[in-house]
Amino acid sequence: MQGMSERQYAAHVGLSRGAIQKAKTAGRLVLHEDGSIDAAASDKRRLETTDPSKTRKAPAPKLKPVPEAAVAAVGDTLREQGLSAPAVGGGTTFLQAKTANEVLKAQERRIRLQKLKGELVDRARAETLMFWLARDERDAWVTWPARVAALMAAELGTETAAMQKVLEAHVRAHLEELAQPRIAL
């Protein structure tokens, strides 16, 4: 046997055996004397005689591009866990992405458990609570001179209005000092 059988040629070109038989009957294949198919000559003849609009094109892979932010997040997660992260622009392997996904799921479960145990609180709720506590404390200090000025004036034997003005000035100065941002080292 000099050439390929119908099955071999079908596998070679990616067509069914029935399609090869039709091409053979239509004379679009070059055959050797023993009836086997000359692959190189048949490929050339099929290319010349086949209508391009009737050929099947291989489907393009349906891969979606991965955003750089996602790749960076995978790298960050892997680095946080002490694992090797992909090089910038080097791409992420499936195993790295799967590992990062499993790590993130474990972190989410740990956070959910800590919330259920009461070890974690909602940040927005805590900030709101602190705001109201600070406001109440400020209001208590602002009204304090009016409440105690008469008692202090009686003890020291001074005028109540003067005592209240002095106390208010010192309390306001102290509250303004507390409102200034501090740089923590």
Residue pairs with C-beta under 8 A, 6 or more apart in sequence:
1 34
1 36
2 32
2 33
2 34
2 36
2 38
3 9
3 31
3 32
3 34
3 36
3 37
3 38
3 39
4 12
4 36
4 37
4 39
5 36
5 37
6 17
6 20
6 21
6 24
6 37
7 17
8 37
9 20
9 29
9 37
9 39
9 42
10 16
10 17
10 19
10 20
12 39
13 20
13 43
13 46
20 29
20 37
23 29
23 46
24 31
24 37
28 42
28 45
28 46
28 49
28 50
29 37
29 38
29 42
29 45
29 46
30 37
30 38
30 41
30 42
30 45
31 37
31 38
32 38
66 92
71 86
71 91
71 92
73 100
74 85
74 86
74 92
74 96
74 97
74 100
75 85
75 86
75 92
76 85
77 100
77 103
77 104
78 84
78 85
78 86
78 96
78 99
78 100
78 103
79 85
80 103
81 103
83 96
83 99
85 96
86 92
86 93
86 96
111 120
114 120
115 121
138 175
141 171
141 174
141 175
142 171
142 172
142 175
144 167
144 171
145 164
145 167
145 168
145 171
146 164
146 168
148 167
149 160
149 161
149 163
149 164
149 167
150 160
150 163
152 163
152 167
153 159
153 160
153 162
153 163
154 160
156 163
